[in-house]
Amino acid sequence: ESLNNSPFTMDEELFSVFYASTLIGNVLIIITTTVNTQLHTPMYFFLSNLSFLEILYISVTIPKMLINVLSQKISYGACFAQLFLFISFGQCESFLLALMAFDRYAAICQPLRYMDIITQRLCFQLVFFTWFASFLNSTLHTGLASRLLFCASHEISHFFCDITPLLKISCMSTFINELVIFVAGVFVVLAPFLCILVSYVYIIIAILMISTSKGRQKTFSTCISHLAVVCIFYGTILLMYMRPASYSQDYNKIFAVIYTFITPLLNPFIYGLKNKDIKDSFKKVFRKTYLKTREISMYPSW
C-alpha cells in the first residue's frame, strides 16, 4: 500500500511538536488526577481514561505517519493494524464522552443519590465495557476490510489507513462493509451522542431551576470543559460524514488532521484552562516539584 499525502505538505517538525505537546498535556492530566486525592472522583477517573486514550489515539497515527512520509509506503499488515487501533480508540472516545455526560447528569440532577448511582465498581465496569465494545466493533470492521481485494490501485488517498479510503480503492463490492459501518455507527456514534444530548437537556433544565445566578454559573462551570470537547469531537465527525458528496476528498484530509491531531492536543488545554480543580492541582503539583527540586539542589546527597 502507498499513501498519497498531496496536495498537503507534511511538516515533520510541526507534527512532532503537536505529538510532543499532546503527550505532555495528557500525561500532566493523568499525573494530576492521580496524585491529588481530592480528584479521586468518578468525573476525574473518566477524564484520566480520556487522557490515556488520547495518548494512544495520537500515537497510532503521527509516529507511523512521519515514518511513512519518507517512504510514502506502508505494509499491508501495518495498514490493517493501524486501521484496527484507529477505529478502536475513536469509538472508545465516543463512549467515554457519553459516560462523562452521564456522570455530570447524575451529579447535577441527582445530587443526593450521586454516590449510590456512580459507584467505583460501576465506573470500572463501564470503562471495561467501553474498551471491550470498541475493540469488538473494530475487529468486525477490520476483518471485513481485510477480505477485500485491491486489484486496481494500492494508493490510499489519505495520511493514514482509514476505512473509507480503503473501501474506495477496492475492486469488489463493499456493500456489506458499508452496511456494517452504517449499522454499527448507530450504536457507537449516534447512541452515545443521543445519550450526551439527553443528559445535557436534563442538566440545562436543572441549572435553570437554580435560584441564584452565581449558583447557576458555578454548576454550569463543571460541565463547560466536557461540553467543549464534545462539540469539537462530534462537530468534526459531522463535517467529515455529513458534507455534500460533491466536495473534494482533500477535505477529508483536513478534517482528519483536526480529528486525529488537533482534538487530542486541545483536550488537556481545555480541561486545564476551564476546570478550576485541575488548575489548582496543577499549581500544587508544580509547587511541590519546585520545592523538592530546590531542596535537593540546596542539600545534595553525598
SVG drawing of the C-alpha trace seen along z (x, -y; Angstrom):
<svg xmlns="http://www.w3.org/2000/svg" viewBox="-37 -36 66 48">
<polyline fill="none" stroke="black" stroke-width="0.4" points="0.0,0.0 1.1,-3.6 -0.1,-6.8 -1.0,-9.8 -0.4,-13.0 -0.8,-15.6 -1.8,-18.3 -0.7,-18.9 3.0,-19.2 3.8,-17.3 5.9,-19.3 7.7,-16.7 8.8,-19.2 5.3,-20.7 3.7,-17.3 6.4,-16.3 5.7,-19.4 2.0,-18.5 2.7,-15.0 5.1,-16.0 2.7,-18.7 -0.2,-16.2 1.8,-13.7 2.9,-16.3 -0.6,-17.8 -2.4,-14.5 0.4,-13.0 0.0,-16.0 -3.7,-15.5 -3.2,-11.8 -0.5,-12.7 -2.6,-15.5 -5.7,-13.4 -3.7,-10.5 -1.5,-12.5 -4.3,-14.7 -6.5,-12.5 -9.3,-15.2 -9.6,-14.4 -10.3,-10.7 -13.9,-11.0 -15.8,-9.4 -15.6,-12.6 -11.8,-12.7 -11.5,-8.9 -13.2,-9.2 -11.1,-12.2 -7.8,-10.3 -9.1,-7.5 -9.9,-10.0 -6.3,-11.5 -4.8,-8.0 -7.0,-7.2 -5.8,-10.4 -2.2,-9.4 -2.9,-6.0 -5.0,-7.6 -2.5,-10.1 0.3,-7.5 -1.4,-5.3 -1.3,-8.0 1.5,-10.6 4.7,-8.4 3.8,-6.0 2.7,-8.8 6.1,-10.6 7.8,-7.4 5.6,-6.9 6.3,-10.5 9.8,-9.4 8.9,-6.2 5.3,-7.1 4.6,-3.4 3.0,-1.3 2.9,2.5 -0.4,4.4 -0.2,5.8 0.8,2.4 -2.1,0.7 -4.7,3.0 -3.1,2.9 -3.3,-0.9 -6.9,-0.7 -7.9,1.6 -6.4,-0.6 -7.6,-3.8 -11.2,-2.6 -11.0,-1.2 -9.7,-4.3 -12.0,-6.6 -15.1,-4.6 -13.8,-4.3 -13.7,-8.1 -17.3,-8.4 -18.3,-6.0 -16.2,-7.8 -17.7,-11.2 -21.1,-9.7 -20.1,-8.2 -18.8,-11.6 -22.1,-13.3 -24.0,-10.7 -21.7,-11.4 -22.5,-15.1 -26.2,-14.3 -26.1,-12.2 -24.1,-14.8 -26.3,-17.8 -29.8,-16.2 -29.5,-13.5 -27.0,-15.0 -28.4,-13.2 -28.2,-9.8 -25.0,-10.5 -22.7,-8.3 -25.2,-5.5 -25.6,-5.7 -22.0,-6.3 -20.1,-3.8 -16.5,-2.9 -17.5,0.6 -19.8,-0.8 -17.1,-3.1 -14.7,-0.2 -17.5,1.9 -18.5,-1.0 -14.9,-1.7 -14.2,2.0 -17.4,2.3 -16.3,-0.8 -12.9,0.7 -14.3,4.2 -17.1,3.0 -14.7,0.7 -12.2,3.5 -15.0,5.9 -16.6,3.5 -13.2,2.6 -12.4,6.3 -15.6,6.6 -14.7,3.7 -11.1,4.7 -12.0,8.3 -14.4,7.3 -12.0,4.9 -9.2,7.5 -11.3,9.7 -11.5,7.0 -9.4,7.2 -7.4,4.2 -6.6,5.1 -6.9,1.7 -4.8,-0.7 -2.9,-0.3 -2.6,-4.1 -4.6,-5.4 -5.7,-9.0 -5.1,-9.8 -2.5,-10.4 -3.0,-7.0 -5.1,-3.8 -8.8,-4.6 -11.8,-2.6 -13.3,-5.0 -10.2,-5.4 -9.7,-1.6 -13.2,-1.0 -12.7,-3.5 -9.7,-1.5 -11.4,1.9 -12.3,3.6 -15.0,5.7 -18.4,4.9 -18.2,3.1 -22.0,3.2 -21.6,5.4 -18.8,3.2 -20.9,0.0 -24.0,1.7 -22.0,2.7 -20.5,-0.7 -23.9,-2.3 -25.5,0.1 -22.5,0.0 -22.4,-3.8 -25.9,-3.9 -24.7,-2.1 -21.1,-3.5 -21.7,-7.1 -25.4,-8.0 -26.4,-6.3 -23.6,-7.9 -24.4,-11.3 -28.1,-10.9 -27.1,-10.0 -25.0,-13.1 -27.8,-15.2 -30.4,-13.9 -28.1,-14.3 -27.5,-17.9 -31.2,-18.6 -31.8,-17.5 -28.7,-19.3 -29.8,-22.6 -33.3,-22.2 -31.8,-21.6 -29.4,-24.5 -32.2,-26.9 -34.2,-25.8 -31.3,-27.1 -32.5,-30.3 -29.2,-32.3 -27.2,-33.3 -24.0,-32.5 -25.2,-29.0 -26.2,-28.5 -22.8,-29.7 -20.9,-27.5 -22.9,-24.4 -22.5,-25.0 -18.8,-25.6 -18.4,-21.9 -19.8,-21.0 -18.2,-23.6 -14.9,-21.7 -16.7,-18.5 -19.2,-20.3 -16.4,-22.0 -14.7,-18.6 -18.0,-17.1 -18.6,-20.0 -15.1,-19.6 -15.3,-15.8 -18.8,-15.4 -18.5,-18.6 -15.6,-17.2 -17.4,-13.9 -20.4,-15.8 -18.1,-17.8 -16.4,-14.6 -19.5,-12.5 -22.5,-14.9 -20.9,-17.2 -22.1,-17.0 -20.7,-14.2 -19.5,-16.7 -16.9,-18.1 -13.3,-17.1 -11.8,-14.2 -9.0,-16.5 -11.4,-17.9 -11.3,-14.5 -7.6,-15.1 -8.2,-18.5 -10.9,-17.1 -8.6,-14.1 -5.9,-16.5 -8.4,-18.2 -10.0,-14.9 -6.7,-13.0 -4.2,-15.7 -5.8,-18.9 -8.5,-17.5 -6.2,-15.4 -3.9,-18.4 -6.7,-20.7 -8.3,-18.5 -5.8,-18.9 -5.7,-22.7 -9.5,-22.9 -9.7,-21.0 -6.7,-22.8 -7.9,-26.3 -11.7,-25.8 -11.6,-23.5 -10.7,-25.2 -9.9,-21.9 -7.4,-20.9 -5.8,-24.4 -5.4,-24.3 -4.0,-20.8 -1.5,-21.8 -0.3,-24.6 0.1,-22.3 2.0,-19.7 4.3,-22.3 4.8,-23.9 5.7,-20.6 8.0,-19.7 9.8,-23.1 10.2,-22.9 11.5,-19.4 14.0,-20.3 15.2,-23.3 15.6,-21.2 17.7,-18.7 19.8,-21.4 20.4,-23.1 21.1,-19.9 22.6,-17.4 23.1,-13.9 26.7,-12.8"/>
</svg>
